[in-house]
Amino acid sequence: MSVQPKEMNINSIFGSTSYYIDFYQREYKWKKTHVIALLDDIFYRFEADYRPDLDATEGNIDSTYQWYYMNSYMTNDYNGKTYVVDGQQRLTTLTLLLIKLIHMAKDYQLVDLAKVLENKVLGAGLSGHTFWMGKNGRYVILDHLLNGSCQSITPTSITESNMLNNYIEIDRYLDNKLTTVH
């Protein structure tokens, strides 16, 4: 086994790899304080460069916004599956954040953006869709959150309960921070 570090962004992390959580990993345990700290860090970096007069084109985004370093994560490929060795708390929280952004894009009638974001959360295969972070009992909660039916789910594990509670926190946070289509 060798460790091969490389720079990654959201596009390369999410979009084609289904991540599994190995048996020795802990459940998704992040609470409100962890999620708010991550969101505060992201928005601190974003707001330092934000210009409301700048069109949000890919070129402008690339030339205006600095990279936000989110720390490392580690995976291990075994028997054709990619297992998260370190970083599942962040990857799960990013998935919840992406789901909220999908809902916001739809609310602002940004159909193309919603489709792009959906591809960062799930993909389609012959047996239906699969969530990139939806293995190991996460499919049901992610499906409910994506389809806007989180009120109708009763969590059956610590992971589901924390995912639901943290999605609610992300929902509130982003509704307060992102108040216009820009």
Backbone bond lengths (Angstrom), bond angles and torsions (degrees), N, CA, C in turn:
res aa  C-N    CA-C-N  psi(-1)  N-CA   C-N-CA  omega(-1)  CA-C   N-CA-C  phi
1 M - - - 1.448 - - 1.520 108.55 -
2 S 1.323 117.04 136.51 1.457 120.91 178.02 1.524 109.13 -128.78
3 V 1.315 114.91 149.57 1.457 121.26 176.85 1.515 107.19 -96.67
4 Q 1.342 115.99 124.53 1.448 121.10 -177.88 1.529 108.80 -126.80
5 P 1.337 117.77 93.12 1.458 119.99 -178.94 1.522 111.68 -72.72
6 K 1.327 115.34 146.52 1.460 120.65 173.26 1.518 108.24 -155.78
7 E 1.338 115.08 150.21 1.456 120.12 177.68 1.518 109.23 -71.33
8 M 1.325 115.39 138.25 1.461 120.80 -178.77 1.529 108.40 -132.21
9 N 1.312 115.49 154.66 1.455 120.74 171.03 1.527 107.72 -128.34
10 I 1.310 116.48 176.96 1.467 120.92 -176.90 1.527 110.59 -56.16
11 N 1.336 116.92 -39.41 1.469 119.89 -179.62 1.515 112.47 -61.78
12 S 1.322 117.16 -36.18 1.457 118.66 -178.38 1.523 113.18 -88.03
13 I 1.320 117.51 -22.60 1.468 120.48 177.90 1.524 110.24 -76.89
14 F 1.330 115.03 -48.44 1.459 120.66 -176.75 1.520 109.81 -112.93
15 G 1.304 116.39 127.95 1.446 119.56 176.20 1.514 114.27 151.10
16 S 1.332 116.49 -16.79 1.460 117.00 179.10 1.524 113.73 -154.78
17 T 1.313 117.78 -5.74 1.457 120.60 -176.01 1.523 110.54 -113.12
18 S 1.309 116.48 125.27 1.466 121.01 171.40 1.520 107.70 -86.55
19 Y 1.322 115.56 125.28 1.460 120.61 -177.60 1.523 110.07 -100.05
20 Y 1.311 115.13 133.24 1.459 122.45 176.54 1.517 108.68 -107.52
21 I 1.313 115.48 148.93 1.457 121.81 176.34 1.524 106.52 -105.41
22 D 1.314 116.25 119.26 1.460 119.93 -175.78 1.524 111.05 -70.81
23 F 1.313 115.78 160.38 1.463 122.80 -174.14 1.522 112.89 -59.18
24 Y 1.314 118.27 -29.33 1.462 120.77 -177.26 1.531 112.84 -83.67
25 Q 1.316 117.27 -8.91 1.462 120.73 179.49 1.523 110.69 -73.43
26 R 1.306 114.91 148.21 1.465 119.24 175.23 1.522 109.60 -75.73
27 E 1.307 114.37 165.04 1.468 119.26 177.07 1.530 109.00 -68.01
28 Y 1.330 115.80 173.39 1.459 120.21 174.59 1.516 107.11 -73.12
29 K 1.333 116.41 108.56 1.464 121.65 -171.17 1.520 114.28 -111.10
30 W 1.326 117.25 -4.38 1.456 116.95 -177.07 1.518 110.37 -58.82
31 K 1.323 113.92 141.16 1.465 122.69 178.32 1.524 108.67 -112.32
32 K 1.310 115.04 -177.55 1.462 122.52 -177.96 1.528 111.84 -51.87
33 T 1.326 118.25 -44.99 1.469 120.54 -176.29 1.526 111.83 -60.65
34 H 1.320 117.61 -39.66 1.463 121.37 178.82 1.528 110.85 -66.21
35 V 1.326 115.57 -45.02 1.465 121.13 -177.31 1.527 110.28 -66.04
36 I 1.319 117.64 -45.74 1.465 121.20 179.87 1.528 110.11 -63.90
37 A 1.325 117.90 -39.18 1.467 120.50 177.64 1.532 110.63 -61.20
38 L 1.327 117.64 -43.71 1.459 121.21 177.80 1.527 110.95 -63.13
39 L 1.328 117.08 -47.16 1.465 120.56 179.66 1.529 111.22 -63.43
40 D 1.327 117.81 -41.31 1.468 120.63 177.36 1.524 110.68 -60.27
41 D 1.335 117.23 -42.17 1.465 120.95 178.53 1.526 111.28 -63.32
42 I 1.323 116.52 -45.94 1.462 120.83 179.77 1.522 110.28 -60.65
43 F 1.333 117.09 -47.06 1.463 120.11 -177.93 1.521 112.46 -71.73
44 Y 1.315 118.06 -29.69 1.461 120.48 174.92 1.528 109.23 -60.07
45 R 1.334 116.32 -46.44 1.470 121.18 179.27 1.531 110.80 -66.82
46 F 1.328 116.87 -44.29 1.462 121.86 -178.29 1.528 111.14 -64.18
47 E 1.315 116.90 -47.87 1.461 120.93 -175.81 1.523 112.57 -68.08
48 A 1.322 117.40 -22.60 1.461 120.30 177.15 1.528 111.17 -65.95
49 D 1.329 117.77 -29.32 1.460 122.39 -178.25 1.526 114.00 -108.34
50 Y 1.304 117.86 -9.76 1.469 121.10 -171.64 1.531 111.73 -62.47
51 R 1.327 115.12 133.21 1.463 122.51 175.61 1.523 107.98 -131.17
52 P 1.327 117.69 109.16 1.474 120.01 -177.40 1.525 113.77 -64.24
53 D 1.333 117.95 -18.33 1.462 121.15 -179.60 1.535 112.46 -86.52
54 L 1.310 117.75 -6.47 1.457 122.21 -176.52 1.526 110.67 -91.65
55 D 1.334 116.67 127.17 1.467 120.01 175.06 1.520 109.32 -63.66
56 A 1.323 115.63 139.52 1.460 120.82 -177.50 1.527 110.95 -84.59
57 T 1.332 116.02 62.39 1.460 120.52 175.37 1.526 108.45 -91.71
58 E 1.310 115.86 160.87 1.468 119.68 -178.67 1.527 111.04 -59.62
59 G 1.327 117.04 -41.77 1.466 120.61 179.16 1.515 112.37 -63.37
60 N 1.333 116.60 -44.40 1.464 120.15 178.45 1.521 111.81 -65.01
61 I 1.308 115.96 -38.61 1.471 119.63 179.31 1.522 109.86 -64.94
62 D 1.340 116.85 -46.24 1.466 120.83 -179.21 1.526 112.11 -62.23
63 S 1.333 117.00 -37.39 1.466 119.60 -175.78 1.527 113.09 -87.71
64 T 1.314 118.82 -15.75 1.462 121.45 -174.43 1.521 113.51 -102.27
65 Y 1.311 116.35 -40.41 1.461 119.66 -172.11 1.519 111.63 -95.74
66 Q 1.323 115.14 132.10 1.459 121.85 176.16 1.524 109.25 -76.90
67 W 1.322 115.88 155.05 1.456 120.80 175.76 1.514 109.76 -64.34
68 Y 1.302 115.61 145.15 1.460 121.51 172.59 1.523 106.89 -108.90
69 Y 1.321 116.89 117.09 1.457 121.20 -179.16 1.516 109.16 -83.91
70 M 1.305 116.03 119.86 1.456 121.38 -173.90 1.523 112.90 -104.19
71 N 1.309 116.67 9.56 1.454 122.98 -179.24 1.522 109.29 85.31
72 S 1.289 115.75 178.22 1.449 120.50 -175.07 1.526 111.46 -94.03
73 Y 1.300 114.11 161.29 1.459 120.96 168.06 1.523 105.60 -138.02
74 M 1.291 115.28 157.41 1.455 119.28 -175.61 1.522 109.82 -131.24
75 T 1.332 115.63 137.14 1.463 120.86 176.93 1.522 109.03 -126.01
76 N 1.303 114.56 163.14 1.454 121.97 176.23 1.531 107.50 -136.63
77 D 1.313 116.13 125.13 1.465 120.51 177.26 1.524 108.54 -91.12
78 Y 1.330 114.54 125.93 1.460 119.89 -178.65 1.528 108.89 -146.48
79 N 1.300 116.62 126.01 1.466 123.17 179.66 1.535 112.22 51.87
80 G 1.322 116.58 42.62 1.459 121.43 176.24 1.518 115.10 77.81
81 K 1.331 118.00 7.90 1.464 121.70 178.70 1.518 109.37 -119.96
82 T 1.335 115.94 148.53 1.455 121.46 177.72 1.520 108.60 -104.71
83 Y 1.322 115.54 117.03 1.464 122.20 -179.03 1.528 109.48 -102.74
84 V 1.328 116.45 136.31 1.457 121.32 174.92 1.521 107.53 -80.81
85 V 1.318 115.86 118.77 1.458 121.61 179.03 1.524 109.61 -91.81
86 D 1.329 116.20 -39.09 1.458 121.29 178.94 1.519 108.21 -147.05
87 G 1.331 116.56 135.42 1.459 121.20 176.49 1.508 114.67 110.89
88 Q 1.334 118.34 6.51 1.471 118.90 -176.33 1.525 112.33 -64.49
89 Q 1.347 118.53 -28.42 1.464 119.96 178.71 1.530 109.87 -64.00
90 R 1.343 116.37 -46.68 1.459 120.89 179.13 1.513 112.23 -67.36
91 L 1.339 117.21 -44.11 1.471 120.15 -179.21 1.528 111.39 -63.60
92 T 1.319 116.56 -37.87 1.470 119.97 177.57 1.520 110.10 -67.16
93 T 1.327 116.68 -43.55 1.466 120.40 179.96 1.520 110.94 -65.05
94 L 1.332 117.83 -38.92 1.460 120.38 176.02 1.525 111.24 -62.69
95 T 1.308 116.96 -36.73 1.468 120.68 176.64 1.520 110.32 -62.74
96 L 1.324 117.20 -43.21 1.469 120.86 177.51 1.524 110.72 -63.40
97 L 1.314 116.88 -40.09 1.458 121.71 177.42 1.533 110.56 -63.21
98 L 1.311 117.24 -43.80 1.464 120.76 178.04 1.526 112.00 -62.21
99 I 1.325 116.79 -38.56 1.477 119.82 178.07 1.526 110.04 -62.61
100 K 1.316 117.64 -42.48 1.471 119.96 177.66 1.526 110.02 -63.44
101 L 1.330 117.75 -41.02 1.464 120.11 178.96 1.530 111.63 -64.52
102 I 1.321 117.38 -33.35 1.471 120.81 174.95 1.532 109.58 -60.54
103 H 1.325 116.48 -47.24 1.463 120.42 179.87 1.529 111.04 -62.82
104 M 1.321 116.40 -39.57 1.467 119.14 178.95 1.526 110.75 -66.50
105 A 1.331 117.30 -42.13 1.468 120.42 178.68 1.529 110.15 -60.18
106 K 1.316 116.72 -41.52 1.470 120.07 178.11 1.526 111.01 -66.28
107 D 1.330 117.00 -40.44 1.467 120.22 178.44 1.522 111.38 -61.48
108 Y 1.334 117.16 -36.15 1.461 121.99 178.82 1.528 111.89 -88.29
109 Q 1.320 117.13 7.77 1.453 124.63 178.74 1.523 112.77 58.50
110 L 1.325 115.36 37.40 1.461 122.40 175.76 1.527 107.65 -97.85
111 V 1.320 114.94 74.72 1.464 122.53 -171.40 1.522 111.70 -60.10
112 D 1.329 117.60 -45.95 1.466 120.31 -178.65 1.526 111.16 -63.80
113 L 1.326 116.96 -41.55 1.465 120.18 178.27 1.523 110.68 -64.16
114 A 1.319 116.99 -41.05 1.465 120.41 178.02 1.527 110.55 -59.31
115 K 1.328 117.08 -40.77 1.473 120.61 179.11 1.527 111.33 -65.59
116 V 1.323 116.70 -42.48 1.464 120.57 178.03 1.523 110.06 -60.58
117 L 1.328 116.61 -45.92 1.464 120.93 -179.88 1.528 111.48 -65.25
118 E 1.330 116.68 -39.58 1.468 119.72 177.80 1.526 111.10 -58.85
119 N 1.339 117.09 -37.06 1.463 120.46 178.26 1.523 112.13 -66.43
120 K 1.328 117.68 -18.57 1.462 121.32 176.90 1.526 111.34 -85.35
121 V 1.321 116.85 -11.62 1.470 121.93 -178.64 1.520 111.07 -106.49
122 L 1.329 116.85 -37.12 1.457 119.84 -177.29 1.511 111.63 -151.54
123 G 1.312 114.77 162.04 1.453 121.79 176.88 1.516 109.79 -133.57
124 A 1.308 115.63 167.96 1.463 121.09 -178.48 1.517 109.85 -107.89
125 G 1.309 114.93 143.09 1.456 121.55 175.99 1.513 109.60 -138.70
126 L 1.296 116.52 -175.15 1.455 120.62 -179.23 1.523 112.55 -63.30
127 S 1.308 116.82 -28.42 1.469 120.16 -178.45 1.527 112.47 -98.83
128 G 1.316 117.33 17.83 1.470 120.56 -179.65 1.514 110.66 109.31
129 H 1.336 115.37 -163.58 1.463 117.43 -178.68 1.532 110.68 -91.29
130 T 1.326 113.37 155.31 1.454 120.76 178.49 1.519 108.51 -133.42
131 F 1.292 116.65 136.28 1.456 121.86 176.04 1.521 108.62 -83.82
132 W 1.334 116.26 136.13 1.462 119.51 -178.94 1.529 110.90 -60.92
133 M 1.326 117.82 -34.29 1.472 121.87 176.92 1.530 109.92 -109.26
134 G 1.318 118.13 28.55 1.456 122.11 -172.64 1.510 115.89 -100.66
135 K 1.302 117.73 11.49 1.462 119.84 179.30 1.527 109.85 -83.62
136 N 1.312 116.45 169.09 1.460 122.62 175.27 1.530 112.87 59.76
137 G 1.319 116.13 48.63 1.461 120.36 172.75 1.511 115.72 81.19
138 R 1.308 118.80 16.34 1.467 121.34 -179.11 1.527 113.20 -102.00
139 Y 1.309 116.90 -10.12 1.462 120.60 -174.81 1.532 111.66 -58.33
140 V 1.315 117.44 -48.49 1.472 120.94 -173.90 1.522 111.39 -61.82
141 I 1.322 117.28 -47.73 1.467 119.51 -178.46 1.526 110.44 -65.74
142 L 1.327 117.96 -41.30 1.461 120.10 178.55 1.523 111.41 -64.44
143 D 1.318 116.62 -39.75 1.460 120.50 178.43 1.531 110.98 -62.77
144 H 1.314 116.88 -43.06 1.467 120.34 177.89 1.534 111.16 -64.09
145 L 1.321 117.30 -43.50 1.458 120.29 -179.85 1.526 110.91 -65.30
146 L 1.310 117.38 -42.94 1.460 120.72 -179.94 1.525 111.51 -64.91
147 N 1.314 116.72 -37.51 1.464 120.49 -178.33 1.520 113.54 -88.47
148 G 1.326 116.94 7.05 1.462 121.01 174.86 1.508 114.52 72.66
149 S 1.326 117.26 22.81 1.461 119.76 -177.70 1.532 111.92 -115.35
150 C 1.336 115.72 41.07 1.466 118.07 -176.93 1.530 112.09 -71.31
151 Q 1.326 118.66 -18.89 1.466 120.23 177.29 1.520 111.66 -70.43
152 S 1.322 116.74 -22.01 1.463 119.51 -174.20 1.530 113.26 -95.26
153 I 1.313 117.47 6.20 1.462 118.95 -178.05 1.520 110.60 -106.10
154 T 1.303 114.95 140.01 1.457 122.15 172.86 1.521 106.75 -109.79
155 P 1.333 117.48 111.07 1.458 119.61 -178.44 1.527 111.93 -57.61
156 T 1.328 115.50 141.81 1.462 120.65 -178.69 1.528 112.18 -113.76
157 S 1.346 117.22 3.00 1.462 120.73 179.67 1.524 109.16 -151.72
158 I 1.313 115.25 167.92 1.467 120.34 175.66 1.524 109.63 -60.98
159 T 1.326 116.05 -41.51 1.462 120.68 179.27 1.524 110.96 -58.61
160 E 1.323 117.78 -51.00 1.471 120.93 -179.74 1.521 111.34 -62.02
161 S 1.315 117.32 -42.70 1.459 121.16 -179.75 1.530 110.98 -61.98
162 N 1.316 116.99 -46.15 1.460 120.13 179.70 1.523 111.72 -68.44
163 M 1.320 117.39 -36.60 1.463 119.78 177.34 1.524 110.50 -63.54
164 L 1.321 117.19 -43.87 1.460 121.14 178.84 1.526 110.69 -63.53
165 N 1.317 117.23 -50.17 1.467 120.90 -178.88 1.523 111.49 -61.88
166 N 1.316 117.27 -40.68 1.460 120.07 -179.73 1.517 112.11 -71.93
167 Y 1.325 117.01 -32.62 1.464 118.77 175.15 1.536 109.43 -63.63
168 I 1.300 117.00 -40.96 1.468 121.02 178.27 1.530 110.28 -60.73
169 E 1.337 117.21 -40.82 1.472 121.15 177.30 1.528 111.15 -65.48
170 I 1.323 117.11 -43.49 1.466 121.75 177.72 1.524 109.92 -61.64
171 D 1.316 116.50 -42.54 1.462 122.22 178.54 1.525 110.33 -57.02
172 R 1.311 117.24 -49.61 1.475 121.46 179.55 1.526 111.46 -63.04
173 Y 1.316 115.00 -46.50 1.458 120.86 -176.12 1.528 110.57 -60.23
174 L 1.329 116.70 -51.35 1.455 119.90 -177.28 1.516 112.35 -69.24
175 D 1.321 118.20 -32.84 1.464 120.00 175.55 1.527 111.03 -62.34
176 N 1.325 117.08 -31.41 1.463 120.90 178.30 1.531 112.82 -82.13
177 K 1.327 117.05 -31.14 1.467 121.47 -176.72 1.518 113.64 -88.18
178 L 1.299 117.36 -40.48 1.468 121.84 -175.11 1.521 109.16 -107.28
179 T 1.300 115.74 91.39 1.469 120.13 -171.69 1.523 114.16 -106.29
180 T 1.328 117.57 -2.64 1.457 120.65 176.63 1.519 109.22 -133.22
181 V 1.315 116.19 165.19 1.456 121.21 178.99 1.522 111.40 -64.76
182 H 1.300 118.69 -27.59 1.478 121.15 179.96 1.504 110.34 -67.77
